[in-house]
Amino acid sequence: MILFPAIDLKGGRCVRLEQGDMAKATVFSADPGAQAESFERQGFVYLHVVDLDGAFAGEPKNAEAVEDILARVRMPVQLGGGIRNLATIEAWLQKGISRVIIGTAAVRDPDLVREAARLHPGRVAVGIDARDGLVAVEGWAKSSELNALELGRRFEDAGVSAIIYTDIARDGILQGLNMEATLALAEAVDIPVIASGGLASLADVERLLQPDCARLAGAITGRALYDGRLDPAEALALIARAGADA
């Protein structure tokens, strides 16, 4: 299981939101590149980055910060936010992003996901962000009529590398992951699922290592790392021991 530290970008700074509300942004670093370097030094092996401004605007808005992150770390980086056409996808992949995450466009333009996954095997993921079971779009500002399972099944044969599933109601408030909904999605599709939204403590990491979570490819952690509730050394050591035992 991969534990992804998260960097959410707003106005070129590293922030965390509460339940996707841009008005409830806490700034944790004015230097996202330095934050990425710190995560790499701590032993993380894969970074999750979201361009929050881009998610609302429908196009990249924090490109300079993302490019600085790419220049300062060697670990792979997956990026979401404002990625809604093939030109943007290919531009980011050429700049060194390992995997792009398509969210809003996965709802509105599923053929884009299929074409991108065909052209770039292993480098396209789908972001499913749900509020009360329904998929949200445009930086979580609007809800669609699709539920998460329907959207996940839509891409079963598309060749996407992963689904990042976020429970918006839990994101940024440290209430624990929505394991019931996450596991339901993982059981409904053959695509690897990454859990997101609410990871709060080492107990959550331990839960992810239980046998019923074996289908999950990993989890994303944000605020718990920034405010010290989750010790990265302990979390990564726990995952390493579980991998060795397996």
C-alpha positions in Angstrom: 0.0 0.0 0.0 1.3 3.5 -0.9 0.7 6.4 1.5 0.6 9.6 -0.6 1.3 12.9 1.1 -0.9 15.6 -0.3 0.0 19.1 -1.5 -3.0 21.2 -2.3 -2.2 24.5 -4.2 -4.0 27.7 -3.8 -2.5 31.0 -4.9 0.9 29.3 -5.2 0.9 28.2 -1.6 0.4 24.8 0.1 -3.0 24.8 1.9 -5.6 22.4 3.3 -9.3 22.9 2.9 -12.2 21.8 5.1 -14.8 19.7 3.1 -13.6 21.3 -0.1 -14.5 24.9 0.9 -12.1 27.4 -0.6 -13.1 29.9 2.1 -11.8 27.5 4.7 -8.2 27.3 3.6 -5.4 26.9 6.1 -2.0 27.9 4.7 0.7 25.4 5.8 3.6 26.5 3.6 4.4 29.4 1.2 6.9 27.1 -0.5 5.3 24.0 -2.0 8.6 22.9 -3.5 10.2 22.8 0.0 7.3 21.0 1.4 7.6 18.3 -1.4 11.3 18.0 -0.5 10.4 17.5 3.1 8.0 14.7 2.3 10.7 13.0 0.2 13.2 13.2 3.0 10.7 11.7 5.3 10.6 8.6 3.1 7.4 9.0 1.1 7.7 7.5 -2.4 4.8 9.1 -4.3 3.4 12.6 -4.1 -0.2 13.7 -4.6 -0.7 17.3 -5.8 -3.9 19.2 -6.5 -4.2 22.5 -8.3 -7.3 23.8 -6.4 -7.5 27.0 -8.3 -7.3 25.0 -11.5 -10.1 22.7 -10.4 -12.4 25.7 -10.1 -11.2 27.5 -13.3 -11.1 24.5 -15.5 -7.5 25.0 -16.5 -4.1 25.0 -14.7 -3.6 27.9 -12.4 -0.6 26.9 -10.3 1.8 25.7 -13.0 4.8 27.5 -11.6 4.4 25.8 -8.2 3.9 22.4 -9.8 6.9 22.8 -12.0 9.0 23.8 -9.0 7.9 20.7 -7.1 8.9 18.6 -10.1 12.3 20.2 -10.2 13.0 19.6 -6.5 12.0 15.9 -6.0 12.8 12.6 -7.6 9.7 10.7 -6.5 6.8 10.4 -8.9 4.0 13.0 -8.7 0.4 12.6 -9.6 -1.6 15.7 -10.3 -5.2 16.7 -10.4 -7.1 20.0 -10.8 -8.1 21.7 -14.1 -7.1 18.9 -16.3 -9.9 18.8 -18.9 -8.5 18.3 -22.3 -5.9 16.2 -24.1 -3.5 19.1 -24.6 -3.3 19.8 -20.9 -2.8 16.1 -20.1 0.0 15.8 -22.6 1.6 19.0 -21.5 1.8 17.9 -17.9 3.1 14.4 -18.8 5.8 16.0 -20.9 6.8 18.2 -18.0 7.4 15.2 -15.8 4.1 14.5 -14.1 3.9 10.7 -13.6 0.1 10.4 -13.6 -2.7 12.9 -14.3 -6.0 12.7 -12.4 -9.1 13.5 -14.4 -12.1 14.5 -12.3 -14.7 16.8 -13.8 -14.0 15.7 -17.3 -14.5 12.1 -16.3 -18.1 13.0 -15.7 -18.6 15.3 -18.6 -16.3 13.9 -21.3 -15.6 10.1 -20.6 -14.2 9.7 -24.1 -11.4 12.0 -23.1 -10.4 9.6 -20.3 -10.5 6.6 -22.7 -8.4 8.4 -25.3 -5.9 9.6 -22.8 -5.6 6.2 -21.2 -5.1 4.6 -24.6 -2.4 7.1 -25.6 -0.6 7.1 -22.2 -1.0 3.6 -20.5 -0.5 3.7 -16.8 -0.4 7.4 -16.6 -4.1 8.4 -16.3 -6.2 8.1 -13.2 -9.8 9.1 -12.5 -10.7 11.2 -9.5 -14.1 10.4 -8.0 -15.1 13.0 -5.4 -18.4 12.3 -3.7 -20.8 14.2 -1.5 -23.6 12.1 0.0 -22.8 9.4 -2.6 -23.1 11.7 -5.6 -20.1 12.8 -7.7 -19.1 16.5 -7.4 -17.4 18.5 -10.1 -15.7 21.8 -10.8 -13.6 21.8 -7.6 -16.5 20.2 -5.7 -18.6 23.3 -6.3 -21.4 21.4 -8.1 -23.0 17.9 -7.8 -23.7 15.7 -10.7 -26.5 13.0 -10.9 -24.0 10.2 -11.0 -23.1 8.1 -8.0 -19.6 7.0 -7.4 -20.2 3.3 -8.3 -21.8 4.2 -11.6 -18.8 6.5 -12.5 -16.3 3.9 -11.5 -17.9 1.2 -13.6 -18.0 3.5 -16.6 -14.2 3.1 -16.8 -13.8 -0.6 -16.2 -12.5 -1.3 -19.7 -10.8 2.1 -20.2 -7.4 1.2 -19.1 -7.1 3.8 -16.3 -4.4 3.1 -13.7 -6.3 4.1 -10.6 -9.4 5.7 -9.1 -8.8 8.2 -6.3 -12.0 8.2 -4.2 -12.6 11.1 -1.9 -15.4 11.5 0.6 -15.8 15.3 0.5 -17.7 15.4 3.8 -14.6 14.0 5.6 -11.9 15.8 3.7 -9.8 18.0 5.9 -11.7 17.5 9.1 -9.8 14.5 10.5 -12.8 12.2 11.1 -11.3 9.1 9.5 -11.7 7.6 6.1 -15.1 6.5 4.8 -14.1 2.9 4.6 -17.6 1.6 3.9 -18.0 3.6 0.7 -14.3 3.2 -0.3 -14.4 -0.6 0.0 -17.8 -0.7 -1.8 -16.2 1.0 -4.8 -13.1 -1.2 -4.7 -15.3 -4.3 -4.7 -17.4 -3.0 -7.6 -14.5 -2.4 -10.0 -11.3 -4.0 -11.0 -9.5 -0.7 -11.1 -7.1 -0.1 -8.2 -8.7 2.4 -5.7 -6.9 4.9 -3.6 -8.7 6.2 -0.5 -8.8 9.9 0.3 -10.5 12.3 2.7 -10.3 12.2 6.5 -7.2 10.1 7.3 -6.4 11.3 10.8 -4.1 9.0 12.7 -1.9 5.9 12.8 -5.1 3.9 13.6 -6.4 4.8 10.2 -3.2 3.4 8.6 -3.6 0.3 10.7 -7.2 -0.1 9.4 -6.0 0.2 5.8 -3.6 -2.7 6.4 -6.4 -5.1 7.4 -7.2 -8.0 5.1 -10.5 -6.6 3.8 -8.5 -3.6 2.5 -6.1 -5.6 0.4 -7.8 -4.5 -2.8 -6.9 -0.8 -2.0 -3.8 0.6 -3.7 -3.2 3.2 -1.1 -4.4 6.3 0.7 -3.8 10.0 0.7 -3.0 12.0 3.8 -2.9 15.7 4.2 -3.9 17.7 7.3 -2.9 14.9 9.7 0.7 15.2 8.4 0.7 19.0 8.6 -0.6 19.3 12.1 1.5 16.4 13.5 -1.3 14.0 14.3 0.3 11.4 12.0 4.0 10.7 12.5 5.4 9.9 9.0 8.1 7.6 10.3 5.7 5.5 12.3 3.2 5.3 9.5 5.8 4.3 6.9 7.4 1.8 9.2 4.0 0.2 9.9 3.4 -0.1 6.1 6.9 -1.5 5.5 6.4 -4.1 8.2 3.0 -5.1 6.8 4.6 -5.5 3.4 7.4 -7.6 4.7 5.0 -9.9 6.6 2.9 -10.3 3.5 
